[in-house]
Amino acid sequence: MRYMLDTNICVYLMKAHPPEVLARLQQLDHGDAVMSIISYAELRVGLEGLGPTRAQNERALHLLTRDIPVLPFDETAAERYGVQRAAVRDRRRDALDRLIAAHATSLGLTLVTNNEADFRDYPGLIVENWV
């Protein structure tokens, strides 16, 4: 099975906490866990707000993306976004979460998140929580 890691799971991995997330990742073969370019963009935004810890966190992100491939959002993912947006019309849902959900389903990947409620009811989306 292959997985797409939500942004919050990537943050946990960068901090190596909680330990069960890192332990679960270590059970996988290299390439079985990936990150959406959408999550990568969210992580980059987070770096911009950091002061004295920015360099340390930049390095942690670099190390993470060395082990977790960042996948581009393509035409198939955009088509899936349209399907999911039409199926779940709740305007309070975060647009970036919708894009991540569409990206995961377009590739047939299980989305790993600690925010399961944010991803509820998207057609075809399988969610796991490693926390």
C-alpha positions in Angstrom: 0.0 0.0 0.0 1.2 3.5 -0.7 0.4 6.7 1.3 0.2 10.4 0.8 1.1 12.3 4.0 -1.0 15.3 5.0 0.8 18.4 6.1 0.3 17.8 9.8 1.9 14.3 9.5 4.9 15.9 7.7 5.3 18.4 10.6 5.2 15.5 13.0 8.0 13.7 11.1 10.1 16.9 11.0 9.8 17.1 14.7 10.1 13.4 15.3 7.1 13.6 17.5 4.8 11.8 18.2 7.1 8.8 17.9 4.4 6.4 16.6 4.3 8.4 13.3 8.0 7.9 12.7 7.8 4.3 13.7 5.0 3.7 11.2 6.9 5.4 8.4 10.0 3.3 9.1 7.9 0.1 8.5 7.5 1.2 4.8 9.8 0.8 1.9 11.3 4.0 0.4 8.8 5.5 -2.0 5.7 4.0 -0.3 5.0 7.4 1.4 4.8 10.6 -0.7 3.8 14.2 -0.2 1.6 16.4 -2.4 3.1 19.6 -3.7 0.2 21.2 -1.9 1.5 20.1 1.5 5.0 21.1 0.5 3.6 24.6 -0.3 1.9 24.7 3.1 5.2 23.7 4.8 7.0 26.5 2.9 4.5 29.0 4.2 5.1 27.8 7.7 8.8 28.3 7.3 8.3 31.9 6.3 6.8 32.8 9.7 9.7 31.4 11.7 12.4 33.5 13.3 15.5 32.0 14.9 14.4 28.4 14.2 13.9 28.9 10.5 17.3 27.5 9.4 16.8 24.4 11.6 13.3 23.8 10.2 14.5 24.5 6.6 17.0 21.7 7.1 14.4 19.4 8.6 12.2 20.0 5.5 15.1 19.3 3.2 15.8 16.0 5.0 12.1 15.1 4.9 11.8 15.7 1.1 14.9 13.6 0.5 13.0 10.6 1.9 9.5 11.6 1.1 9.0 12.4 -2.7 7.0 15.5 -3.5 4.5 14.8 -6.3 3.2 17.4 -8.7 -0.5 18.2 -8.9 -1.5 17.2 -12.4 -4.5 17.3 -14.8 -5.9 14.0 -13.3 -5.7 15.5 -9.8 -7.5 18.6 -11.0 -10.2 16.6 -12.6 -10.6 14.6 -9.3 -10.8 18.0 -7.5 -13.8 18.9 -9.6 -15.6 15.7 -8.7 -14.9 16.0 -5.0 -15.7 19.7 -4.9 -19.1 18.9 -6.4 -19.7 16.0 -4.1 -18.9 17.9 -0.9 -20.1 21.5 -1.1 -19.4 22.5 2.5 -17.9 26.0 1.9 -16.2 25.9 5.3 -13.8 23.2 4.1 -10.3 24.3 3.6 -9.4 24.6 -0.1 -5.9 23.2 0.3 -7.3 20.1 2.1 -9.7 19.6 -0.8 -6.7 19.7 -3.2 -4.7 17.2 -1.1 -7.7 14.9 -1.0 -8.1 15.1 -4.7 -4.4 14.5 -5.3 -4.5 11.4 -3.1 -7.5 9.9 -4.7 -6.3 10.7 -8.2 -3.3 8.5 -7.5 -5.2 5.8 -5.6 -3.2 6.6 -2.4 -4.3 6.4 1.2 -4.2 9.8 2.9 -2.5 9.8 6.3 -3.7 12.7 8.6 -4.4 13.5 12.2 -7.3 15.7 11.0 -9.7 13.0 9.9 -12.7 15.3 10.1 -11.2 17.7 7.5 -11.3 14.8 5.0 -14.6 13.2 5.8 -17.0 12.3 2.9 -14.7 12.8 -0.1 -15.7 10.1 -2.6 -13.0 7.5 -3.0 -10.7 8.9 -0.3 -9.2 6.4 2.1 -7.9 8.0 5.3 -5.6 6.6 8.0 -4.5 8.2 11.2 -1.0 7.0 12.4 -1.3 9.1 15.6 
